[in-house]
Amino acid sequence: MTDAIDQLLINALMEDSRRSLKALAQISGLSAPSVSERLRRLEERGVLRGYTVDVDPRAFGYQLQAIVRIRPLPGQLQEVERQIIAIPEFTECDKVVGDDCFIARLHVRSMEQLDTLLDRLYTVAETNTAIIKKSPVKRRLPPMD
């Protein structure tokens, strides 16, 4: 699906998505138009889905992160999903199989805010929360080979 040069370009963009075509050309040994064409093809094939920035939530006062496992009460699956979507402090959520139906990441400014947000779910779900101390592995790609 990708060759070594595509993988080199993807890794360079993962390190810094603002790299210019000129910088990517220097890294890859290709011309800027060739890099542009490769990136366009990767986008068309859905390999590259977007370019992003990395914002630190602490800059906005969100000092705590939590992983919340959420198990809807019987008949409340859709309502739980609706509520998770409606609470902007939930920054990621996966619907999973197993004992829980949802595993979500929550950013809060305080323990009090955590309690307040989780209280919104108590009538429709059981929750289990773990406060994140450190993230030794940031979001990354699996091996491309």
C-alpha positions in Angstrom: 0.0 0.0 0.0 2.9 2.4 0.7 6.6 2.2 -0.2 9.6 3.3 1.8 9.4 6.9 0.5 5.7 7.2 1.4 6.6 5.9 4.9 9.4 8.4 5.2 7.0 11.2 4.3 4.3 10.0 6.7 6.8 9.7 9.6 8.2 13.2 8.8 4.6 14.6 8.9 3.9 12.7 12.1 6.8 14.5 13.7 5.8 17.9 12.4 2.6 18.3 10.2 3.6 21.8 9.3 6.7 20.8 7.4 6.9 22.5 4.0 7.0 20.7 0.7 10.6 21.9 0.4 11.6 20.4 3.7 9.8 17.1 2.8 11.6 17.1 -0.5 15.0 17.5 1.3 14.1 14.7 3.7 13.0 12.3 0.9 15.4 13.2 -1.8 12.5 14.0 -4.2 11.5 17.2 -5.8 8.8 19.4 -4.2 6.4 18.6 -7.1 7.0 14.9 -6.6 6.4 15.1 -2.9 3.2 17.1 -3.6 2.0 14.4 -5.9 2.8 11.6 -3.5 0.9 13.4 -0.7 -2.1 13.9 -3.0 -2.2 10.2 -3.8 -1.9 9.3 -0.1 -4.8 11.6 0.6 -6.9 10.2 -2.2 -6.3 6.7 -1.0 -7.3 7.7 2.6 -3.8 7.0 4.0 -3.5 10.6 5.0 -6.8 11.7 6.5 -5.7 15.2 7.6 -3.1 17.4 9.1 -3.4 18.6 12.7 -2.0 20.5 15.6 -1.2 19.2 19.0 -2.7 21.5 21.7 -1.9 21.0 25.4 -5.3 21.1 27.3 -3.4 22.3 30.4 -3.0 25.7 28.6 -6.7 26.0 29.0 -6.8 25.0 32.7 -7.5 21.3 32.2 -5.1 19.9 34.8 -6.5 16.3 35.0 -7.1 13.6 32.4 -9.1 10.5 33.1 -10.0 7.3 31.4 -13.6 6.5 32.0 -15.0 3.0 31.4 -18.8 3.4 31.0 -21.3 0.6 31.2 -24.9 1.7 30.3 -27.8 0.5 32.4 -30.2 -1.8 30.5 -32.0 0.0 27.7 -29.8 3.1 28.0 -27.1 2.6 25.4 -28.2 5.3 23.0 -28.9 7.8 25.8 -25.4 7.2 27.2 -23.8 7.7 23.8 -25.9 10.9 23.3 -24.7 12.3 26.7 -21.1 11.4 26.1 -21.2 13.3 22.8 -22.9 16.3 24.5 -20.2 16.7 27.1 -17.3 18.5 25.4 -14.8 17.5 28.1 -15.0 14.0 26.7 -12.3 14.4 24.1 -12.2 10.8 22.8 -14.5 7.9 23.1 -14.5 4.3 21.7 -17.4 1.9 21.6 -16.0 -1.4 22.7 -17.0 -5.0 23.3 -16.5 -6.6 26.7 -17.8 -5.7 30.1 -18.0 -2.0 29.3 -19.6 -0.4 26.2 -17.5 2.8 26.1 -14.0 3.8 27.0 -13.5 7.5 27.0 -10.9 10.1 27.7 -12.0 13.1 29.8 -10.2 16.4 30.5 -11.2 18.3 33.6 -10.0 21.3 35.5 -10.6 19.8 39.0 -11.8 16.7 40.9 -15.0 18.7 41.6 -15.6 19.1 37.9 -14.9 15.4 37.4 -17.6 14.5 39.9 -20.1 17.0 38.4 -19.6 15.5 34.9 -19.8 11.9 36.0 -22.9 12.7 38.1 -24.6 13.5 34.8 -24.3 9.9 33.8 -25.2 8.1 37.0 -28.9 7.7 36.2 -28.1 5.9 32.9 -24.7 4.2 33.4 -22.1 2.8 35.8 -18.7 4.3 35.5 -15.2 3.3 36.5 -12.6 6.1 36.4 -8.8 6.1 36.4 -6.8 9.4 36.6 -3.9 9.5 34.2 -0.6 10.3 35.9 1.6 10.1 32.8 1.4 9.0 29.2 4.7 7.1 28.4 3.4 6.3 24.9 1.8 9.2 23.1 -0.5 8.5 20.1 1.6 7.0 17.4 1.3 4.8 14.3 1.8 1.1 14.5 4.7 -0.2 12.4 4.1 0.4 8.7 6.1 -2.6 7.5 
